[in-house]
Amino acid sequence: MKVHSSELTLGSVVCLDGIDGYRHATVKNILPNGDIVLFRPYVSPADFSYTGGVICFIGIEEFTHPPAEFELVDKGPKLK
């Protein structure tokens, strides 16, 4: 379901259009100017391999997105 960013709440999960890899992001914060702070996981392999394969680095990408329409995946938890 498409929703405007003004309808999102903290913890909402959205699907990002035009993004490769991990397309789902979670709302971390909603700024006073309407921008949405999102975060999502990422995985990056090391630039070498060994007999066990490659070493994988796992992290969290955090970024700010201007007000827009998002594909809502999950409304998120009801926070107190």
Protein Blocks (a to p, Z undefined) as FASTA:
>chain_A
ZZdfklpcehiacddehiahjfbdcdfbdcfkopacdddddddddfbdcfkopadddddd
dddddddddddfbgbjadZZ
